[in-house]
Amino acid sequence: MKKKLVTIGVAVTLLAAITGEEVNAQSNGWSQNEVGYTYIKDGSTVKNTWEYIGGRWYHFDNQGQMQTDWQYIGGNWYHFNQNGHMQTDWQYIDGFWYYFNQYGHMQTGWQYIGTSWYYLYQSGACMVNGWQDGTYVDGSGRAVQTGWVKRQGDWYYISGKGYLANSWVGDYYLRADGRMARNTWVSNYYVGATGACVYNAFVGDWYVGSNGQVVTSKWVQQDGNWYYIASNGKVMRNASFIDGSTEYTFGSNGTITSTKQIGRTATIGGVTSPVVSTTEITYSSENYVYEYTPIPNYYVAERLSKAGAAVHALRVGDTVTIEGKNYRVKERKTGITYYDTTAFSNYLSSGDYDLGLQTCDDAATYIIILKLTRI
């Protein structure tokens, strides 16, 4: 009887041991309740902590519930999928791309990922098709490192470092805000409708040459016609111009309407006029030149009339061209004359010649007395 009781006691003890092992095994692992999932470890529900389970990181709240969706933990934002897995790398969430580093931290600001720069808003969403800190990011979110981009109808150029250009790029000019300039003057250059610099063409009254700059004091040929561009850069219209011994008259469109041979000319202060004296130009031993020449729309100020509005004063050092030869002025005296040498001498003695040439409404004839040195 005693032996039987001992046998029964051993069996009960073994059964209890086996039952205890089974209970302990069931208490470790996942458990589902009406709220979600919990995890049992060492017989207790893990709470308010991280657990690395099956190669994945999970986080459990202070009630022991497995967390999903967005969670702010320890100063960082994390995202957990519906299975509770902490997410890393790029994730597409509710219509936006987010980037999480290897620790699951949501990233913001400029981030160099792979081989490209990306800008992530404070919310973590990746920026697309926009400007940030002078850098353009395309539809994939990548910062454009170099090349042309079009945004809201305007073209921009991104330099090699990813920044907006704001100067010349080849034949194109980028404004201070990066927009490509079109149909406008940029200093002495003109950019057309495509934004490209214009060459060898008229732009209104101006003509730009092979270097893109406004031409001055030069003949140009366009579509078989010759035009003259004055010193102010504008094409001559409804006016006459003397070049050498030929006088050219231009119509309203700038083309030549007539030419006339006029003989000898003198260019004084940038104004070319025919020499009208019947005497030859003479050179004395002191290299003085005495000659009558009309200078249209200029006059020499008289002491009692229009004596203050100087427009051009021929000065020592200026260049004078007479019959194609250049001279430099050493001394100058100018005076109005009515072919009355006595009156002219009196005028010079008054000292008013220092006022130089000035504009007037009438063309007249003047005497120019210059002491010249041959260049």
DOZA-827178 format. One record per residue: x, z, y of N, C-alpha, C, CB in turn; residue in one letter. Coordinates in steps of 0.001 Angstrom, whole numbers, plus 500000, padded with zeros to 6 digits. Glycine has a CB too. Layout:
! DOZA-827178
XZYXZYXZYXZYA ...
This chain:
! DOZA-827178
500838500000498790500000500000500000500857500000501237499061501209500018M 501900500812501225502821500887502351503540499562502539503833502017502145K 503932498961501429504601497667501497503699496628502112505045497219500118K 502434496684501796501475495719502332501313495884503817500131495862501650K 501271497144504241501132497401505678502346496902506447500930498895505938L 503490497059505881504721496571506545504678495062506689505987496990505751V 504225494400505684504134492931505723503178492477506808503681492379504363T 502042493163506863501045492811507893501610493040509278499750493631507711I 502382494087509507502967494385510824503964493341511257503636495737510809G 504766492847510360505747491789510682505040490523511087506675491507509486V 503978490208510385503222488990510695502605489057512076502133488758509656A 502056490245512387501436490410513714502483490277514806500727491780513825V 503621490873514573504700490798515573505162489362515776505892491673515149T 505327488596514737505751487192514823504721486349515540506005486621513433L 503435486628515202502355485893515864502358486153517351501004486273515275L 502602487421517695502639487770519121503782487060519820502774489287519305A 504904486969519131506068486299519722505787484823519940507303486472518830A 505182484213518944504865482777519058503865482537520177504307482231517726I 502832483392520223501804483249521266502406483426522641500674484263521060T 503338484360522804503994484600524097504781483400524560504910485801524013G 505481482727523642506255481536524001505340480417524478507093481058522806E 504193480267523807503263479208524204502693479476525593502125479083523182E 502357480725525877501805481080527189502829480822528280501361482553527216V 504082481168528010505150480991528993505387479509529271506449481653528503N 505313478680528242505512477239528402504409476639529255505561476543527035A 503173477092529081502057476551529844502098477004531303500740476964529207Q 502761478100531578502778478611532947503808477912533816503046480092532942S 504739477117533289505744476374534043505344474903534096507154476540533408N 505218474330535327504856472926535481503724472743536469504470472334534146G 503174471547536455502127471189537405500795471784536992502010469676537527W 500038472159538011498687472666537789497783472106538876498657474229537783S 496616471683538483495673471102539435494530472066539689495134469757538921Q 494177472178540975493012472980541330492089472151542200493426474284542054N 491049472820542750490062472075543542490642471513544833488886472966543869E 491798472000545277492419471531546527493422470422546259493111472691547253V 494217470566545240495254469593544937496113470066543794496109469323546155G 497431469990544008498355470350542944499256471493543380499192469142542530Y 499563472340542404500559473391542602501611473231541513499908474827542566T 502701473978541676503758473894540670504158475303540263504987473099541207Y 504159475524538930504504476827538370505967476793537942503573477194537167I 506723477743538444508135477845538080508449479299537738509056477332539235K 509034479475536558509353480829536089508116481727536115510469481445536950D 506997481109535795505771481867535696505064482121537009506052483138535061G 505630481617538131505016481861539444504796480541540182505901482809540295S 503760480494540991503479479325541826504482479281542977502015479360542369T 505184478145543111506155478022544209505387477839545515507145476820543967V 505866478479546568505182478429547859506201478278548994504323479703548069K 505761477504550007506535477377551250508005477045550975506441478674552065N 508214476027550133509590475681549768509666474244549265510126476649548696T 510922473787549159511199472470548593511504472621547106512381471779549333W 511093471613546332511433471580544917511831470153544535510241472081544045E 512921470065543790513389468764543290512925468641541848514963468621543400Y 511934467797541613511268467718540315511283466271539840509810468260540397I 511860466038538711511855464698538126512499463649539002510462464288537827G 513540464035539725514240463081540582513582462840541923514369461794539880G 512576463670542265511868463532543542511826464881544255510428462989543322R 511819464784545608511656465998546402510186466172546779512544465949547671W 509732467429546636508364467799547000508445469008547927507486468112545726Y 507368469168548716507289470384549528505926471030549308507520470071551044H 505967472370549192504740473128548948504503474075550120504822473919547603F 503229474183550542502922475028551694502863476498551287501591474602552335D 502476477337552241502492478779551963501388479217551001502361479550553257N 500490478285550652499486478570549627499900477985548276498117478010550048Q 501037477305548289501524476704547053501008475306546801501161477561545911G 500274474728547765499728473390547581500808472332547855498507473173548506Q 500887471333546967501791470205547181501352469442548428501818469265545938M 502292469127549322501929468492550588502049466973550507502809469023551717Q 501153466296551219501155464836551328501005464456552793500015464200550468T 501148463141553071500980462610554426502076463160555357499569462967554978D 501801463209556676502781463673557650502871465200557651502423463161559050W 504104465681557691504330467124557748505515467399558673504586467714556320Q 505345468409559529506427468826560428507052470085559841505902469079561897Y 508277469951559371508925471043558639510317471282559208509004470725557120I 510572472482559647511913472848560099512451472006561229512847472771558972G 511572471566562125512020470793563280512101469301563056513336471275563706G 511656468811561896511675467377561605510347466930561014512821467037560644N 510035465651561309508847465053560710509236464390559389508190464022561679W 508366464601558386508529463995557064507232463278556715508893465071555975Y 507357462354555771506140461739555238506205461775553719505969460271555754H 505092462240553119504970462339551663503846461413551223504697463819551204F 504093460635550162503024459748549701501955460545548953503594458635548795N 500964459848548405499836460541547771500245461318546529498758459547547408Q 501417460984545986501929461720544830502838462872545247502681460778543902N 502972463067546560503779464162547058505253463859547188503610465315546188G 505662462612546907507080462259546986507532462194548449507342460905546280H 508609462879548794509195462740550131509766461323550259510313463830550384M 509463460652551384509857459262551519511125459114552360508727458459552134Q 511905458109552003513125457761552737513130456256552983514409458206551952T 514098455806553815514249454381554120513044453890554944514390453549552805D 512828452572554965511703452010555721510394452249554976511910450496555967W 509376452639555737508040452841555172507005452257556133507761454361554908Q 506066451503555568504991450908556368503782451828556279504637449453555874Y 503453452470557391502409453495557399501404453196558507503022454908557587I 500167452989558138499074452780559103499405451692560125498761454087559830D 499987450590559653500218449437560519501531449436561275499133449343561484G 502380450426561045503669450485561736504787450774560737503645451562562847F 505991450312561113507162450603560309507865451842560858508121449395560282W 508267452711559932509003453936560265510269453973559414508123455223560026Y 511260454678559947512485454814559160512809456293558966513669454081559847Y 513076456652557687513424458025557325514824458020556713512376458636556329F 515676458929557172517032458953556632517058459540555221517952459757557551N 518251459727554681518373460184553293517794461575553066519821460175552881Q 517647462327554157517071463666554044515569463673554309517763464610555006Y 515014462463554545513586462356554803513194462547556247512868463336553986G 514183462753557137513870462968558549513415461658559196515096463542559297H 512285461660559865511833460498560628512785460280561809510358460688561125M 513204459022562028514171458709563070513481458188564331515181457683562560Q 514111458413565482513618457903566768514795457345567557512886459023567581T 514468456610568648515513456051569510516222454882568847516526457124569877G 517411454523569392518191453428568821518841453873567516519263452941569819W 518672453050566484519261453340565181519898452068564626518192453901564197Q 521127452208564155521814451079563512521557451179562017523366451080563826Y 520756450264561495520304450330560109520677449028559420518766450588560024I 521403449115558343521873447902557682522915447224558544520708446943557391G 522560446072559092523481445337559970522868445074561339523885444012559325T 521792445783561670521091445509562922520713446803563637519839444669562657S 520492446639564956519980447745565763518458447648565842520608447734567190W 517815448814565804516364448915565937516060450013566953515678449213564553Y 514909449849567626514470450920568517513180451511567970514270450399569974Y 513209452840567764512056453560567227511493454464568316512446454389565962L 510203454285568594509553455096569624509632456588569274508080454665569796Y 509228457413570242509205458855569990508278459197568832508770459610571248Q 507271458354568636506353458556567507506986458148566186505066457769567723S 508142457475566261508814456992565068508526455544564748508435457827563914G 507463454971565340507105453584565065508180452648565599505738453242565685A 508488451617564834509518450650565214508979449692566271510012449865563978C 509743449496567322509355448587568396509541447139567943510179448867569678M 508612446252568324508723444820568042508345444041569295507818444409566836V 508998442881569451508679441957570547508621442642571909507358441277570275N 509715443193572335509727443844573641511129444157574115508917445109573597G 511176444715575338512448445071575954512632446581575932512525444539577397W 513843446989575681514187448399575746515628448526576221513989449091574368Q 515812449219577346517152449442577892517901448133578096517951450356576971D 517170447095578553517806445812578810518082444986577571519068446030579526G 517612445428576428517833444706575169516493444253574609518585445596574136T 516477443034574055515240442496573491515240442677571978515071441001573859Y 514104443166571463513925443265570012512859442258569594513524444724569581V 513114441565568495512217440488568082511066441008567222512995439423567318D 510350440059566596509173440426565820509464441245564584508455439212565423G 510719441203564124511089442016562962511583443392563376512161441310562140S 511690443606564695512187444881565192513681444891565445511847445957564231G 514376443832565036515818443773565231516153443458566687516443442725564301R 517171444122567215517661443800568552518382442462568493518603444920569097A 517996441551569396518640440241569444520023440407570050517789439218570262V 521053439986569345522426440175569801522885439066570733523354440258568619Q 522412437860570523522785436753571393521783435621571226524221436264571085T 521568434851572320520691433688572250519535433761573232520156433537570859G 518753432690573253517606432573574151516370433183573499517348431094574521W 515577433860574320514284434365573862513243434068574938514349435900573549V 512023433786574498510931433511575430509917434633575325510267432131575140K 509542435162576481508597436287576504507636436108577659509341437647576620R 506335436027577365505285435893578372505573434740579336505133437199579152Q 506004433608578782506214432400579562507563432279580234505186432310580575G 508386433304580185509706433264580818510804433278579766509880434449581782D 511890432564580099513043432530579214514080433549579665513654431123579171W 514732434149578686515806435114578921516977434745578012515324436591578656Y 518162435175578412519318434956577548519955436299577226520348434001578218Y 520160436533575934520774437776575482522253437513575249520085438320574186I 523093438309575880524536438128575750525012438592574385525278438885576855S 526300438406574122526867438743572827526761440203572469528278438344572789G 526569441084573456526452442509573180524999442971573139527211443299574221K 524075442010573193522666442365573108522017442672574434522506443521572225G 522742442456575546522187442779576854521712441516577567523227443514577710Y 520779441707578501520269440591579288521350440025580195519064441030580117L 521457438694580211522357438034581160521658437960582511522767436605580662A 522414438083583594521823437980584936522750437214585870521530439383585513N 523279436108585357524123435219586155524065433841585493525617435757586260S 525051432997585776525050431659585187525389431721583700526047430748585920W 524622430986582915524923430750581505524890429244581320523901431489580535V 526062428631581353526113427176581336525453426617582587525432426622580073G 524484425731582405523770425118583530522536425903583946523368423711583177D 522349427091583425521144427866583695521502429152584438520400428190582381Y 520577429554585314520824430775586081519781431821585720520804430490587605Y 520253432999585372519374434119585039519349435094586208519841434832583734L 518137435427586670517979436317587820518413437748587478516518436308588301R 518321438605588491518725440006588304517900440683587215518585440782589620A 516613440277587082515766440886586048515866440146584718514314440916586510D 516757439140584650516989438415583408516186437140583255516697439294582275G 515159436935584087514334435731583958515122434493584384513047435861584803R 514960433412583644515613432163583993514977431579585249515532431162582826M 515816431188586217515323430600587466514915429151587226516400430684588582A 513837428733587910513368427352587806512872426877589161512251427223586745R 513096425579589437512600424949590663512983425734591912511092424801590598N 514253426043592039514686426819593201516168426604593463514396428313592995T 516571426963594688517979426915595048518649428206594624518158426679596559W 519821428072594077520676429219593758521986428981594488520898429391592189V 522107429638595642523251429389596513523250427907596875524601429808595823S 524304427175596545524410425767596912524037424847595756525817425457597383N 523370425394594751522966424627593574521437424634593470523615425212592276Y 520915423610592763519471423558592551519199423472591056518833422351593304Y 518282424335590587517862424284589188516439423738589140517950425700588510V 516210422819588215514928422133588139513894422843587290515130420770587611G 512871422069586881511737422640586152512141423207584796510665421591585961A 513166422629584175513621423134582877514579424307583031514294422021582084T 514966424574584267515936425634584518517362425137584596515836426667583456G 517591423883584193518950423339584197519362422944585613519051422124583251A 520641423100585902521189422699587194521076421183587344522669423159587335C 520693420724588531520501419301588797521817418691589269519382419080589854V 522115417479588774523327416764589162522973415352589624524334416714587988Y 523743414865590626523633413477591080522184413055591321524272412548590063N 521510413810592147520101413509592417519680414110593752519199414043591282A 518610413531594307518028414076595526517144415267595182517221412999596281F 517208416257596036516303417401595978515714417532597375517043418737595513V 514555416897597564514000416842598913514915416037599816513794418257599480G 515314416617600948516205415941601888517671416089601521515982416471603275D 517954416850600484519345417112600115519736416293598882519560418620599849W 521037416109598736521552415410597564522631416272596929522109414000597939Y 522486416496595621523500417268594903524358416313594085522844418347593986V 525653416550594113526596415646593485526916415987592042527844415625594263G 528033415435591569528416415595590166528817417022589822529551414664589837S 529154417820590835529491419228590577528298420155590785530637419665591479N 527137419557591080525926420347591257525730420900592651525928421461590304G 526718420724593539526618421272594881526114420223595869527970421815595332Q 525583420709596983525052419822598015526187419003598618524317420631599115V 525958417704598706526933416779599289526792416787600801526746415341598731V 527887416696601526527858416595602987528777415474603437528274417933603646T 528355414809604532529165413759605170529672412744604146530355414383605918S 528736412156603412529158411264602334528076410232602038529488412068601065K 528535409027601665527623408002601183527306408256599710528227406588601380W 526044408050599334525661408147597926524758406968597587524946409505597624V 524837406532596341523999405434595875523027405953594833524857404285595299Q 521773405590595029520729406040594110519746404903593909520006407315594646Q 519527404534592638518576403463592298518860402184593077517143403921592569D 520135401860593241520519400619593900520544400676595414519607399555593487G 520143401777596009520140401912597468521229402882597913518761402392597969N 521749402625599129522755403501599710522105404421600737523891402679600356W 522540405664600708522055406673601646523269407375602246521091407699600942Y 523054407896603445524146408685604024523674410127604179524607408096605404Y 524501411037603654524204412463603747524995413030604918524550413213602411I 524290413587605882524927414084607101525701415376606835523877414318608193A 526351415864607876527186417065607737526369418311607403527969417302609017S 525061418282607701524213419435607359523646419340605945523070419556608357N 524059418301605203523626418158603823522340417379603643523464419485603225G 521695416976604737520427416258604643520650414749604747519460416730605742K 519805414002604033519872412556604116519397412113605498519024411897602999V 520052411120606050519670410628607376518394409803607268520810409784608004M 517430410115608138516165409393608202515857409087609660515010410212607546R 515314407897609890514912407505611247516025407781612258513634408251611662N 517220407391611902518369407652612769519430406593612511518942409081612532A 520439406587613385521558405660613249522837406445613019521689404757614498S 523773405789612346525045406431612032526135405376612089525007407123610633F 527250405713612732528375404793612861529446405182611867528939404792614300I 529819404234611040530894404439610078531894403308610269530354404486608601D 533068403674610766534041402650611096533570401841612283534297401742609902G 533462400546612110533012399680613203531593399184612973533954398493613363S 530853399833612058529492399402611744528508400515612063529374398989610263T 527421400124612708526342401067612979525222400814611972525821400928614452E 524819401857611243523761401764610245522517402458610779524208402390608894Y 521372401807610583520094402404610967519296402678609695519297401470611946T 518734403875609624518020404306608422516534404481608726518616405622607876F 515709404144607740514273404303607879513806405687607475513559403270607062G 512480405838607389511900407153607089512209407634605676510405407109607283S 512497406698604767512835407098603398514336407216603178512258406106602413N 515109407033604249516552407205604156517325405963603783516849408246603182G 516642404867603472517358403640603126517779402902604393516482402729602238T 518802402061604266519327401307605411518342400205605783520729400705605090I 517954400178607055517045399127607522517777398031608278515968399724608407T 518937398365608876519707397346609592521136397829609791519053397014610957S 522034396867610001523429397181610310523856396351611513524361396908609081T 524845396862612232525340396145613416526816396453613600524534396539614696K 527594395372613828529014395544614121529166395918615590529822394249613787Q 529900396985615827529985397483617205531406397542617740529373398849617290I 532392397153616966533763397163617475534409398529617353533786396720618918G 535178398898618377535972400119618311535099401361618472537057400100619381R 535515402448617796534773403710617870535732404872618053533917403918616604T 535179405968618512535924407221618606535044408340618068536370407514620079A 535624409218617278534903410377616749535449411616617416535031410477615197T 534599412309618151535029413482618904534091414633618571535047413197620441I 534654415700618070533830416854617717532798416547616667533151417385618925G 533112415642615741532194415304614669531178414247615044531489416520614222G 531186413762616281530239412742616743530983411430616917529548413168618079V 530529410378616220531147409059616317530332408183617253531270408399614924T 531010407536618195530338406668619159531189405433619394530072407413620494S 530548404329619789531339403140620113532085403342621427530435401890620196P 533251402745621514534010402772622766533472401660623655535556402601622513V 533055402012624862532396401031625719533249400600626901531099401586626220V 534413401199627052535272400794628157535768399374627931536460401764628313S 535900398645629004536428397287628891537946397297628829535958396428630066T 538522398457629072539983398543629011540409399037627644540530399475630115T 541636398742627306542162399197626034542437400699626078543437398427625674E 542400401327624916542840402709624838544336402712625081542476403362623458I 544770403521625997546188403536626348546782404895626021546391403202627844T 548014404865625676548742406080625348549922406181626306549215406083623852Y 549919407193627131551026407366628071552192408025627342550591408216629308S 553257408230628042554434408854627437554137410282626991555605408848628423S 553090410897627566552711412255627182551557412271626181552333413055628415E 551242411095625643550192410978624624548807411384625119550551411818623435N 548518411083626376547155411287626859546320410065626511547136411552628390Y 545057410292626244544142409195625974543054409229627032543538409289624535V 542848408114627698541795408013628698540801406984628182542363407616630118Y 539584407376628043538604406438627513537197406880627880538744406311625991E 536360405892628138534944406149628338534239405982626989534339405189629424Y 533387406921626653532614406772625418531286407507625569533408407314624189T 530177406898625178528899407614625229528762408507623990527703406611625320P 528292409706624202528026410614623089526547410972623157528943411906623148I 525704410306622364524251410518622456523880411987622300523528409691621396P 522957412410623178522388413761623140523373414866623487521830414023621791N 524489414506624108525426415506624600525676415246626087526765415475623789Y 526012416287626812526456416087628183527457417172628530525260416096629171Y 528213416953629572529160417948630049528484418727631159530490417292630541V 528467420050631015527719420888631945528239420757633369527779422337631507A 527308420568634293527659420586635705527510422007636229526775419598636516E 528180422268637298528230423626637813526846424149638156529122423689639031R 525939423291638622524647423750639104523496423425638151524373423144640445L 523784422897636961522673422566636056523086422737634598522190421123636300S 522257423478633883522429423650632437523840424104632080522110422349631713K 524355425029632810525757425388632639525978426484631603526326425823633952A 524949426864630833525171427989629932524848427772628474524402429103630393G 524347426613628088523873426435626714524823425574625902522486425814626709A 526042426020625749527042425229625032526660425075623569528427425876625150A 526705423865623068526435423600621672527723423232620950525398422486621526V 528532422467621571529809422116620963530854422048622056529721420770620190H 531913422774621888533027422711622830534230422179622086533328424106623468A 534731421067622526535920420497621911537096421385622256536163419031622381L 537781421887621250538812422883621498540173422393621017538454424199620816R 541179423039621542542536422741621112542639423020619614543581423579621917V 543207422081618892543315422208617441542300421381616695543170423632617044G 541219420933617377540232420074616738540840418712616427538991419917617629D 540210418026615467540671416685615099539798415634615769540656416499613564T 540430414635616332539745413507616956540179412247616225540060413412618495V 539205411432615822539518410185615126539236409017616056538700410053613810T 540217408227616302540065407059617163540563405854616388540842407228618515I 539623404909616166539918403693615422540571403993614076540817402788616241E 540025404999613399540496405315612062541751406142611991540715404089611336G 542318406524613128543532407334613137543200408735613639544630406680614020K 543755409724612978543459411113613312544494411703614259543383411948612048N 543953412460615234544810413138616199544327414581616314544792412414617596Y 545265415449616686544908416842616929544988417110618428545842417812616136R 543961417786618952543885418041620388544889419127620783542449418456620793V 545736418808621768546655419816622313546091420411623594548046419201622581K 545435419555624394544753420006625600543459419221625697545641419816626884E 542483419755626412541248419000626572540683419198627965540220419414625519R 540086418140628466539328418190629707538180417219629535540217417836630967K 536974417643629856535830416739629760535088416771631079534888417128628579T 534561415659631446533841415621632716532792414552632725534789415406633857G 531736414766633469530700413750633584531167412705634584529336414373634017I 530798411494634335531233410439635248530134409403635422532518409771634734T 530089408891636599529211407760636891530081406583637294528176408108638014Y 531227406494636604532226405485636941532716405661638368531654404083636751Y 532684406906638818533152407230640172534363408134640013532021407925641044D 535531407575640070536749408344639809536931409464640810537961407437639832T 536483409265642044536638410327643043535775411526642672536265409814644452T 534509411230642323533608412308641926534136413014640680532192411764641673A 534694412226639777535203412819638549536388413739638838535609411725637559F 537270413296639704538417414131640064537958415422640710539361413380641005S 536956415323641568536429416530642202535805417461641159535390416161643278N 535140416862640171534495417663639136535532418434638330533656416772638211Y 536600417754637963537645418417637194538270419558637976538714417420636788L 538433419344639265539087420377640066538211421618640227539449419823641434S 536889421461639966535994422614640100536170423617638955534544422143640153S 536802423169637850537011424064636710535853424107635737537277425437637197G 534763423385636019533592423449635146533792422726633813532402422865635856D 534863421988633663535068421252632421535264422187631226536267420328632557Y 535587423421631475535817424349630367534548424648629570536397425640630895D 533404424315630142532161424554629413531996423600628239530976424424630348L 532709422507628236532691421596627102531416420786627009532885422357625840G 531207420167625858530056419301625641528820420130625322530335418302624510L 527687419748625918526433420447625668525312419432625492526107421428626821Q 524243419883624824523153418947624535522316418664625778522261419497623423T 521738417502625760520765417143626793519802416143626194521460416560628069C 518788415791626927517766414892626405518137413428626560516459415153627090D 519047413143627427519365411752627726520742411381627209519284411498629223D 520861410155626722522175409643626365522866409212627653522074408455625341A 524138409471627748524883409112628958526282408682628563524937410299629964A 527056408370629537528429407957629295529355408978629928528699406534629855T 530384409359629190531287410391629681532720409912629591531108411691628895Y 533533410561630334534955410306630196535564411494629471535637410071631586I 536388411210628503537053412237627725538552412123627990536728412099626198I 539159413189628444540596413182628677541214414185627715540946413525630170I 542016413695626792542609414540625773544113414340625721541988414253624412L 544815415413625484546225415295625168546333415460623660547102416360625947K 546773414415622966546704414360621516548080414340620871545924413149621086L 548115414833619671549302414715618831548887414031617543549954416111618548T 549576412976617162549228412212615961549440413078614710550079410907615873R 548461413075613803548562413839612555549248412978611499547152414300612063I 
